[in-house]
Amino acid sequence: MEAGSAGHPRSMTIIVSKGTLDAAYPPFILATMGAAMGVEVTMFFTFYGLGLLGKRIDAEVSALGNPALKIPAFGRHFGLVNLLSALPGFEGELSDHMRRMFEKTRVADIEELRALTIEAGAKVIACQMTMDLFGWRPKDLIAGVTLGGAATYMEEALKSRVNLFV
């Protein structure tokens, strides 16, 4: 492990609190890249981010409250997505459209990125309080996940050079 400026290993923590399809990519990409660069990575999954540790990821794109979301289609970028989100079934279609975009551009799906992250050695912590709150059990989670609380995260964050909340 490469040492930082103070002789400590380079390290970073990432709090993952969102579970939508579009919000799932940044933490896994950053964690995988960090681990590949020799950085000790700890990911702390809390609230809606916890769903990304389930055996089956059921993430969807939510356009509501995201005016920056513009989808490419027919050679243009369309920004009426928020308005169209009121239509029944639209967000499911939007999620399918985004998955097709990922596939077309050969971007790994979330399950692949998650597996790469764990394989690269990132510590993956599920928030115990969130598990209790939402009725999750350890058997609901994939292998390689540990349970911990805010104190567990803080111990890692206090010694880390980079702390991200995504």
C-alpha positions as CSV (number, residue, x, y, z in Angstrom):
1,M,0.0,0.0,0.0
2,E,1.4,3.3,-1.0
3,A,1.9,5.7,1.9
4,G,0.5,9.3,2.0
5,S,2.5,12.4,2.9
6,A,2.4,11.6,6.7
7,G,3.5,8.0,6.2
8,H,-0.1,6.8,6.5
9,P,-1.6,4.6,3.8
10,R,-3.7,6.5,1.2
11,S,-7.3,6.0,2.1
12,M,-10.8,7.2,1.3
13,T,-14.3,6.7,2.5
14,I,-17.5,7.0,0.5
15,I,-21.0,7.3,2.1
16,V,-23.5,5.9,-0.3
17,S,-27.0,7.1,0.6
18,K,-28.8,7.0,-2.7
19,G,-30.1,3.9,-4.5
20,T,-31.2,5.1,-7.9
21,L,-29.6,3.6,-11.0
22,D,-27.9,6.9,-12.0
23,A,-26.7,7.6,-8.4
24,A,-25.3,4.0,-8.1
25,Y,-22.5,4.4,-10.7
26,P,-20.3,7.2,-9.1
27,P,-19.6,5.5,-5.8
28,F,-18.7,2.2,-7.4
29,I,-16.6,3.7,-10.1
30,L,-14.7,5.9,-7.6
31,A,-14.2,3.0,-5.2
32,T,-13.0,0.6,-7.9
33,M,-10.6,3.2,-9.4
34,G,-9.3,4.1,-5.9
35,A,-8.7,0.5,-5.0
36,A,-6.9,-0.1,-8.4
37,M,-4.6,2.9,-7.5
38,G,-3.7,1.3,-4.2
39,V,-6.0,3.4,-2.0
40,E,-7.7,1.8,1.0
41,V,-11.4,2.3,0.2
42,T,-14.2,2.0,2.7
43,M,-17.8,2.3,1.5
44,F,-20.6,3.0,4.0
45,F,-24.1,2.2,2.6
46,T,-26.9,3.9,4.5
47,F,-30.6,4.7,3.9
48,Y,-31.6,4.1,0.2
49,G,-28.0,3.2,-0.8
50,L,-28.4,0.0,1.2
51,G,-30.5,-1.4,-1.6
52,L,-27.3,-1.5,-3.7
53,L,-26.1,-4.3,-1.5
54,G,-29.1,-6.5,-1.9
55,K,-28.6,-9.8,-3.7
56,R,-30.7,-8.4,-6.6
57,I,-30.4,-4.7,-7.4
58,D,-33.7,-3.2,-8.3
59,A,-32.5,0.3,-9.0
60,E,-34.5,2.7,-11.2
61,V,-33.8,6.2,-12.6
62,S,-35.9,8.9,-11.0
63,A,-36.4,12.0,-13.0
64,L,-38.4,13.9,-10.5
65,G,-36.4,16.7,-8.9
66,N,-33.6,16.3,-11.4
67,P,-34.0,19.1,-14.0
68,A,-30.5,18.4,-15.4
69,L,-31.6,15.0,-16.6
70,K,-31.7,15.1,-20.4
71,I,-31.9,11.9,-22.3
72,P,-30.3,11.4,-25.7
73,A,-32.6,10.2,-28.4
74,F,-32.9,10.7,-32.1
75,G,-29.6,12.7,-32.2
76,R,-30.8,15.3,-29.6
77,H,-31.0,15.6,-25.8
78,F,-34.5,15.9,-24.4
79,G,-35.2,17.7,-21.1
80,L,-38.9,17.2,-20.6
81,V,-38.2,14.2,-18.5
82,N,-39.5,15.7,-15.3
83,L,-42.9,16.5,-16.9
84,L,-43.2,13.1,-18.4
85,S,-42.4,11.4,-15.1
86,A,-46.0,12.0,-14.1
87,L,-47.1,9.4,-16.7
88,P,-47.6,5.9,-15.4
89,G,-44.7,3.6,-16.4
90,F,-42.5,6.4,-17.7
91,E,-39.8,6.0,-15.0
92,G,-39.5,2.3,-15.8
93,E,-39.1,3.1,-19.5
94,L,-36.5,5.8,-18.6
95,S,-34.6,3.2,-16.6
96,D,-34.7,0.7,-19.4
97,H,-33.5,3.5,-21.8
98,M,-30.6,4.2,-19.5
99,R,-29.7,0.5,-19.3
100,R,-29.7,0.3,-23.1
101,M,-27.4,3.3,-23.2
102,F,-25.0,1.7,-20.8
103,E,-25.1,-1.6,-22.8
104,K,-24.6,0.2,-26.1
105,T,-21.5,2.1,-24.8
106,R,-20.2,-1.1,-23.0
107,V,-20.5,0.5,-19.5
108,A,-20.5,-2.3,-16.9
109,D,-23.8,-2.8,-15.1
110,I,-24.1,-2.1,-11.4
111,E,-23.8,-5.7,-10.3
112,E,-20.5,-6.0,-12.3
113,L,-19.2,-2.8,-10.8
114,R,-20.2,-3.9,-7.3
115,A,-18.4,-7.2,-7.8
116,L,-15.3,-5.5,-9.1
117,T,-15.3,-3.1,-6.1
118,I,-15.4,-6.0,-3.6
119,E,-12.9,-8.0,-5.6
120,A,-10.5,-5.0,-5.6
121,G,-10.5,-5.1,-1.8
122,A,-12.8,-2.2,-0.9
123,K,-14.4,-2.5,2.6
124,V,-18.1,-2.5,2.2
125,I,-20.1,-1.7,5.3
126,A,-23.9,-1.8,5.6
127,C,-25.4,0.6,8.2
128,Q,-26.9,-1.5,11.0
129,M,-29.3,1.3,12.0
130,T,-30.6,1.5,8.4
131,M,-31.0,-2.3,8.3
132,D,-33.0,-2.2,11.5
133,L,-35.1,0.7,10.3
134,F,-36.0,-0.8,6.9
135,G,-36.2,-4.5,8.1
136,W,-33.2,-5.8,6.3
137,R,-31.4,-8.9,7.5
138,P,-27.8,-9.9,6.9
139,K,-29.0,-12.8,4.7
140,D,-30.6,-10.2,2.4
141,L,-27.1,-8.8,1.5
142,I,-24.5,-10.1,-0.9
143,A,-21.3,-11.8,0.4
144,G,-18.4,-9.6,1.4
145,V,-20.5,-7.0,3.4
146,T,-19.8,-6.2,7.0
147,L,-22.3,-4.5,9.4
148,G,-21.4,-1.3,11.3
149,G,-22.8,1.9,12.5
150,A,-21.9,5.6,12.4
151,A,-19.0,4.9,14.8
152,T,-17.6,2.3,12.4
153,Y,-17.7,4.8,9.6
154,M,-16.2,7.6,11.7
155,E,-13.2,5.5,12.7
156,E,-12.4,5.0,9.0
157,A,-13.2,8.6,8.0
158,L,-11.1,10.1,10.7
159,K,-8.0,8.4,9.3
160,S,-8.8,8.9,5.6
161,R,-7.4,11.6,3.4
162,V,-10.6,11.7,1.2
163,N,-14.2,11.5,2.4
164,L,-17.0,11.6,-0.1
165,F,-20.7,11.7,0.3
166,V,-22.5,10.6,-2.9
